[in-house]
Amino acid sequence: MCQLLFNLLDERTDAGFTQQLREVDYDLDAWLENSLRAKWRPLGLDDALEYLGERRGLFGLLKNMLQPDPLNRISSSMALGRFSEILSLRRGEMNWSDEAIARVAGEEFYFETVIDSFKKCRVSYGDGRVQDDRRPRPLHFLASFQAGFPTGLVLAEASDDIDEDSGMSDEAKQKWKEATKLAYSGEVFVKGWNRNGQADKLGIFEVGDRLRGVGELPFTNAGFEAAVDLVSGSEFNVVLLNLLNSL
């Protein structure tokens, strides 16, 4: 999901990314290393890396576009030419030249090690099967909502009785019970989401996902009312969730 990285380059989308780049002097390798080591990984980063890995040279192009010194930064016309070349190589419309291979090898040395580690980290399910198309869900993720509009999330405490809830399917009820069976008092979980709302369009939630924080504020098991107040009052509507039903 390369669009994640391009979107983050826009300060209006995520000013935090710009600050992170400043802290590493606009070194995209250093930013990537910090992101992979961070406790919270940006949602979609794994997909973005997979996308970039399938279009070799694109990560190096991003690095050239982010040079802080204008004299070292690639020009718009050269960037467009490089981008067209990358797409042509991806589609098999042209062959790799020795020059292109050497350039990509130099620019994407660290990125290559990251991609190689992703290829090696396959997940065994313990019964002889190995992960293929399906990936385990992350233990934590960030969900960003547009401010000023309802998130569309339906939140509830684990103590809520859902057996008589006609709006939940039997599968959703089973997920809820499994996710909340060891819950503490005051913990708040995702019970569902409104059709065509922001949460529904994001398409990343499951019944039983646990609320961990809103914006930069951690959620300390304060109960349903406090959770609603935080979510509705958050300036940026960024919700941090912990996935108890992660596999």
N, C-alpha and C positions, 0 to 999 in steps of 0.2 A: 504494500500500500504506500507507494511512493508519494502519493498526494498528501499523506500525513506530514512528511518532511517539508514539502513545498508550502503547505498551509502554515506550518510553524514559522516559516520565514517571514510571514506577514505579522507585524507587531499587533495589528488589530485583532488577529486570531489568537495569539498567545504571546503576550509580552514577556512571560517567564522564559520562553525559549531564547529570546533575544538577550536577556540578562545572562542566561547560562552560557551563551556564546561569548559574551564579553568577558566572562570570568575565565575562559580558556583561550582568550585572544583569538577568537573565531577559528579555532582549530577543530574541525569537524571530527577528526579521529579522537581527540581528547573528549569532545562532547559525547561521542558514541561510547567510549570507554566508561565515562561517568554514568551514563544512562543505564548501561548494562550492570553496573555495580550498585546502582541506587536501590533503595528499599522499595520505591514505587516506580514501576516501569511504565512509560506512556502507553496508553491503549493503542494497539495497532502497530507498535514498533516491530514486532516479529514479522508481521505481514509486509511491512515496509522494507525490512531487510531482505526478505525473500524476493520481493519485487525487484529491488536493486541488484540482488545477486543474479537474477536472470537477465539483467541488462548491464553487463559489465562495462565499466567506463562511466556509468551514470553517477556513481558515488564520487568518483574523481572529478567529474564535471561540477558537482555541487561544491566540492572543496575549492575548485578554482573560482567559482562564482562568489565564494564567501571570503576571499582574500581581503583583509582590512585595508591594505595599501592599494589604491587604484592603479598604480603602475604595475602591480603584480596580478591584478584581477583580469580575468579573461573578458574580452569585449563581447558585446551582444551578438555581433555577426559570427564571431568564432564559436561562441556557445551554441548558437543555433546550428552551425555546421557540424559541431561535435555531436549534438543531440540527434540530428538526422542520421549521422553515421552510426550511432549506437543503435537506433531503431532499425536501420538497414541490416546491421550485423545480426540483430536479434531475429529478424525475419528471414535471414539467409540470402538476402539480395546482394551481399558483397562478402568477400572473404577477409579474414584478419590479415593485416600486413604486419611485418616484423616490427615496424615503427609503432603501430597501435598496440601490439602485444607488450612491447617494452614500456610504453607510456602507462598503460593500465597497471602493469605489474608494479611499477614504481609508485604510482599515485594511490593504489588500493592495496598496498602490502598489509596494513593492519586490518582492513576490511576483509581481505581474503582469509585471515586467520579466524575472524568472527564467523564468516560464512561456513568455513570448514568445520568449526566446532558445532554449528547448528546441524550440519549433515551427520555428524558422529553421534549426537545426543538423541538417539531414537529411544522410544519408551517401550519397555516390555510390560505386558499386562499380567505376567505371571503364569499364563496358561499356554505358552508357546507362541502367542500372537504378538506381533510387533506393530507399533503405531504406524499407520500409513497416512490416510487422508485426514483422519480425525485427530485433533490435538487436545490434550488436557486443557481445561480452562485455567487461567492464572489464579493464584490464591487471592490476589488483590487486583483491582483495576479502578481507573478513574473514568467517570462518565460525565461529560460536559453537556450542560443544557443551556439553551438560550435564555438569558435573563429576561424577566418580565412576562414569561409565559409559564403555565403549569408544566411540571415535569411529566405528568401522566402516570407517575408511580403510585401504586397502591401499597401503603406501608401498614404493618400491624405488629403488635407484640406477640411473642410466642405463646402467651397464655390464651390468645383468642381461640375460641372453639370454631373449627371450620367444618365439622362433620355435616352440619345442616346448611352450609353455604352452597346454594344452588348455582352460583356463578362460577364455581371452581369444578374442573373436571376431576375424575377419580385419580388421574395421573398427577395433577397439580396438588391434590390433597396429600397424596403419598409423598411427594417431594417436600411439601411443607412439614409434614410430620417427621420425616427423616432429618431435615435440616434443623429443626427446632427442638428435637427431643432432649438435647443436653443444654438448652439455652438457659441463661441466667435471667433473673427478673430485670425488666427494664430494657432488654435487648430488642431491637426493632429489625424486622425482616421485610423483604419484598414479597408481598402476597400476590401481586399481579400488576397489571398496567392497563391503562385505558387504550382502547383501539384507536389507531392513527394518531396517538399522542407522541410527544417527544421520545419518551422511553420506548414505545413500540417501534418507532422509526429507527432508533439506534440498533435495535435487534440484538442486544448483548445480554439481556437480563434473563434470569431463571428464577422461578419461585423458590424462595428460601435464601436468596442472597442477603447477606447481613450488612446493615449500615454501619460504617466505621467512622465516618466524618463527613462534614460538609464544608466546602471551601478549604480554608486552612485550619478549621476547628475540628478537633477530634470529637467523636460522639461517645459520651461516657455512660452508656446504658441508662439514660435519663427517661426513657419511656416514649410512648407514641406521640404525646402532645409536644414534647420538646423536639422530637425529630421533625414533626410537621412545621414547627416554628422555624427551625434551622433551614430546612429545605426551601420554604416559601420566602424566607427573608434573606437568603444568600444572594449577594450582589452578582456573582458569576454563576451561581447554580452548578457548582462542581461537586459531585457526590462521590465519596470514596467508599467502595464496597469490599467486603470480605466474603469470598465464596466458600461456603461450607460444603456445598454439593459440587465440588470442583471437577469431578471426573464423571 
